[in-house]
Amino acid sequence: MDKYKVNGEINSSSVQLVLQDGKMIGIVPIFEALQRAEQEELDLVEVASKKDGIPVCKLMDYGKLKYKGSKQKKISHNNKVKEIRFNFNIAKHDLETKNNKVVSLLEHGKKVKYVIELRGRQMAFMTDAKDKIEDSLLLFEGKAKWDKVKISKGGSFCRMMTILNPI
């Protein structure tokens, strides 16, 4: 939020003033704009600066602007894709627990990357693993949409994955 100049930090002789409700006042001297901000108990915030022109300033509560910005940062941080990864040899109950976690994430509107991993000798069971992941995906029908399962191989390692998008 350091990109905004506030009150005395604005170094211009005149500004284009916008009121809190969005109404455009026009070009006014800086001292008049600062006076008006003080009368209305608000801050004068430079929202758009022009190198060779008159900056656009708005009367607003700068504290609220900073608060909204910090909340927006937190919200965008939480929108990452969550990954649920398990091995081919996972026990039935453990798989149920992971699937319950996936359902919980989907209900909260999160995208989930659903991954099954095969290592070494497990690579011989590729068809069984594909059946296992497809059977698990049927549990999420009506709660999520997904594309076909993608397979990526590398040496003695294989991953089968798909992204679940909440409905």
N, C-alpha and C positions, 0 to 999 in steps of 0.2 A: 504494500500500500504506500510505499515511499514515492511513488511516481506522481503524486498530487502535491501541488503547492497550496498552502493554506494561509489565509489572512495576510500577515506581514511578509510572508515569503514571496508573494507575487510582486515581481518587479516590472511594473508597467505603469505608465501615466494614466491610461484609461483601459477599461475592460468592457466586453460585451456581456451584459448581465442577464441571467436567467433566474427567475424566482423558483422557490421550492416546488411549486405546483407545475412547473414547466413553462410558465408564461414568459415570453421574451420581452424584456424591457428595452434593450438597445444598448448603445454605447454610452457609458457614463464614466466620469473620472473615478480613479481608484479610491480616493478618500470618501467619495459619496457612497460607493459600493460597500466599503468597510463600515461606514456609519450605519447604513441600512441593515447590514448583517448584525451589528451590535444591538440595534433597536429591536430586531426580531429574535435576538438571542440565538443566532445561528452562526455558522462559519461561512466564509467566502472561500470556495474551493475552485481552483483552476482545473477545469475538466478537459479543455483542449487548448493547446498552445500553438501559435503560429509563429514561425521564425521572424517574418517581416510584417506580421499583421497584429491585430488586437486579439489578445487571448479571450476565450470564452470562460466565464466564471459563473458558478451557480451557488445560490444560497442553500445550504443544507447542513445537517448535523453530521459533522465529520466522524464523530464517534460511531454513529450508526453505520456509516459507510465502511469503516474499518471492520466493524463486527460482521457485517454481511459478507465482506471479502474473506474473512477468516473462516466463516461457516461454509462458504462456497468452496474453499480450498479443501476442507474436511470432506465435504460431500463428493467432490471429484476424486479424492484419494480413495474413497471406499468403493468406487465403481469398477475396480479391477476384477478380472475373471478369477474366480476361486478354483483351485485345482484339487480334485479328489483323485488320488493315485493309489492303486493297489496291485499286488502281485498275483500271478496266476494261481498260486497255491493258497489263496486266502480261505480261511475257514468260513463256513456258511453264516454263522452268527456275526462274524466280523464284517462280512460283506453286507449283511442286513443293517448293521450299525452305520456303515459308510453310506448306504443308500438312504437311511433316515436323515443323515446329515445333508445329503444332496437335496432331499425334499424340503428340508428346513431352509436351505439357501435359496431354492427356487421360490418358495413362498415369500421370502423377503425381497424378491425381485433381482437376485444376483444371477449372473451367468456362471456356469460351472463347466470346467474342463474335466471330462470324465476319462481317466486313463488306466489302462491295464498294461503291466510290464511283464515281459518274458526275458529271462536271462539264461544264457548257457544252454543246458540240456532241455530247458522248458520250450525252446524254439521248435521242438518236434511236435508240440501240441498246439500249433497255430490255429488249426480249425476249431479245436475245443475252446481255445481262448476267445476266438471270434464269436462262437455260440454263447459263451458265458457273458460277454459284454452286451450282445444283442438281447439276451434274455433279461439282463439287468435293466436295459433301456426301456423295455416294455413296462416296467414298474412306473416309469415317469410319464406314461401316456396320459394326456389330458392336463398335465402340469407343465410340460416343456415340449419344445420342438428341437429337432436336431437333424444334422445332415448325416450322410453315410459315415461309417467308421473309417478313419484314415489309418494306414499302417506305415510306420517308418522303421526301417531296419538299419542296423549298423553293427557289423562284426558279429559278436555274440550277444547282441542286445536288440530287442524289438519292442516298440510301443504301439498300442492301438488306442486311438483317442477320438473323441468327438466333443463338440461344444453344445451344451444344453442351454437353450434360451428360454426363459420363463414366459408363459403365456399370459 
